[in-house]
Amino acid sequence: MATVFVPTALRRFTAGQSKVEATGSTVGEVIGQLEGSYPGIGERLLDENGNVKRFINVFRNDDEIRTLDGLATTVGESDKISIVPAMAGGSR
């Protein structure tokens, strides 16, 4: 099982857990399994077309999945998946 690191903003879906275990051979399957276990988390990560929302970054180990194969990026049992919401704001 891969370890998924959950950002603070999404921990309300995982009962406050900062990391959870998930199965799947691709990042897309892992996200699908997360949605099955933690309803509502999937719609926070994926847009209406089933793609990762543009302000969400997902990493497999140290690599952002957009630089790999996106949701088709393979996942091994010892991989770490990190969900990182983009930061915005500030002032000039």
N, C-alpha and C positions, 0 to 999 in steps of 0.2 A: 504494500500500500504506500502511496505517496503521502508525504506530509504537506498539508496546505496551511500556509500562514495567512491568517485572517486579519485585515486591518481593523482598527478600533471602530470605525464607522459601520462595519458589517457584523460585529460581534453580537448584536442583538438577535441575529438569526441563528447563531451557534451557541446560545445560552451563555455568552460571555467568554467562550473559549477562544484563545488567541491562535491555536493551531488545532487542526483536526486531521484525521486520516481519511483518505479517499482512494477508491480504486478506479481504474480506467487505463486504457493503453494509449490514450491521447489526452491532451489538455481539455478538449471538448467533452470527452467522456467523463473526465474528472469533474468538470463543472456540472454536467448533467447529474452525476451521482451526488454532488453537493446539493443541488436543487431537490433531489429526491429525499435527502436526509434533513435538509434545512430549507423548507419551502420559503420562497421569496428572495433568496440570495441570487438565484439565476437572473431574475429580471433586473437586479442591480448591476450585474456584470455584462449582460448581453443586450444588444439593441433589438429592435423589432425584426431585423433580418437575421438574427442569430449570430451576429458578429460581436466581438468584444467592443464595448463602448469606447469611443475615442479618448475619453478622459480616464480610462482605467488601463493600467499596465499590468501585464501578467508575465511573470518570469518563471522559467524552468531552470532551477539552480541559478546560475548567474546570467542567463541569456533571456532577453525580452522576446516573447514568442513571435512578435511581428517580424523579427529579423530571422526567424526560423521558418516554421511551416504554419504559423498561426494556430488555430484551434486543432489542426491536424498534427501538431508537434507531439512526438512520441514521449511517453512517460514510463519510466522504470519504477520498480518498487522502492528504490532508495532515493528517488528524486524528491526535490523540494519545490513546491509551487508557491510563489509569493504573489499576492494580489496587492497592488499598490495604486491607490487613487491618486490622480494628478493633483498637485497643489496649484491654486490660482489665487489671485488677489494681490493686495499690496497697494502702495500709493507711490506717486512720483515725488 
